[in-house]
C-alpha cells in the first residue's frame, strides 16, 4: 500500500509541474516609492528586478538539473529576506520551495509551501485541485491523518471529485483508530456497490475485516468474511468464515458435521485434523461412505497417512472402508422400515446415505418424503440437508430454492446462506476452489 501511495504522489507532483517555476516577468518601469527607503511597487503578477535576478527560471533550472540544491536554497533564502514581498512574489517563492522540497524529500517544507500556494488565490481550478491533493497525500504519508482527512475533503469540495480520494479518507479514519467512522463509510460503500450490481474491491473488504477485528466487532468481521468468500473465495477465507461461525453466539454444536461438509466442498485442502474429524463424525452418524470419501481425499492429497498420526489414519480408513462396504450391501433393506416409522427422520437419514453414494435422485426423493412425512424435531435442519444434497447433485437452482427457505439463528440459517455463497461463487473460483488467499 505504501508503494501505491508514493507512486501516486510522485505522479501528482509531476502533473502540477513542481520542478518548473511559473512564467516570470519583472517590473522594469515600476513607479518610485512613495517614501524614501520603501521598495518599489510592482504591477500585479510580476516580480521586481531584485527578485527576478534570484529566481531567474533559467538559472534555477540549471541548478536543479545539476542537483545544486544548495544554490537553489540560497536563492530562496535571499528572496525571503527581501522586505515587503508582494503576494505574487510570495506565490513564486513558495512554488520554488515546493519544487525543491519535493526533489529533496523535505516533506515539512513541501507541506508548508503547498498550503501557502493553495491559499494564494493564484492557481487555476485544475492546478488548485492538484496542489490540494498533493498536500493531502503528504499529510497521509506522514501519518498525520486528521490533516489528511481535512485536505482530501477539501479536494472533494473544490473539485467535485468525490470518488478518487474517498479510499484515502476511509483509510485515514482507520489508521487514526476511528474504527466506528471507518466501518460506517465502508459499510455505506459496500451497500451502494451491491445495490448497483458492482463488485467491492478486495482491499475494501479486507479493510472492513480489519476494522471489525481491531474494534473487537465480530458481527462486522463476519460481514466482511462473508463478502470475501462471495467475491474472492479462497481456502483461507472459507476456513476463517466457518471457524468464526462456530464461535458465534447461539451456534449449536450439532452442526459440526454440516460445517465440515461445506468446508470439504469449498476448500481445496483441509487441515489433516478436519479430515479425520469429519470421517469420525460421519461414522458416528452412520454415514460410512461419506467417511470413506473424506479419508480417501485426505490420503490422495498427502495430508493423511503421514507423520505421527499415520497409523491412526490408516486404522480409521480401514474402519471406514469396511463399514462402507457393509452399508452398500444392506442399505436397500432399510427403506421399508423407514417408511413405516412414525416420523420422517429415518427416511431423511437414509436418503442422505444414498446421496453420499452418488445416488442423488434416489437420495433426494427419500429426503423429500421424510420432510413430507413430518414429525421432525428440527425441520429446518432437514431442509438444510435437502438443500445441500441438491448442491452435491449439481442442481444449483433447486438447491438455492430450498436453501433460501431455511431459517434459524442457531447456525442453520447461516449454513444455508453459506451454501448459497458457495453455489454462486465466481466462475474462476468454481473452476479452482483452492485459489490462494489474496
Secondary structure, DSSP 8 states (H G I E B T S, - for coil): -HHHHHHHHHHHHHHTTTTS-----EESS----SSTT------TT-EEHHHHHHH-HHHHHHHHHTT-HHHHHHHHHHHHTSSS--HHHHHHHHHHHHHHHHHHT-HHHHHHHHHHHHTTT-S-HHHHHHHHHHHHHHHHHTT-HHHHHHHHHHHHHHH---HHHHHHHHHHHHHTT-HHHHHHHHHHHHHHHHHTT----HHHHHHHHHHHHHTT-HHHHHHHHHHHHHHS--HHHHHHHHHHHTTSTT--GGGHHHHHHHHHHH-S---HHHHHHHHHHHHHTT-HHHHHHHHHHHHHTTSSS-GGGHHHHHHHHHHHHHHHHHHHHHGGGHHHHHHHSSSSHHHHHHHHHHHHTT-HHHHHHHHHHHHHH---S-HHHHHHHHHHHHHHTT-HHHHHHHHTT---TTTHHHHHHHHHHHHT--HHHHH-TT----
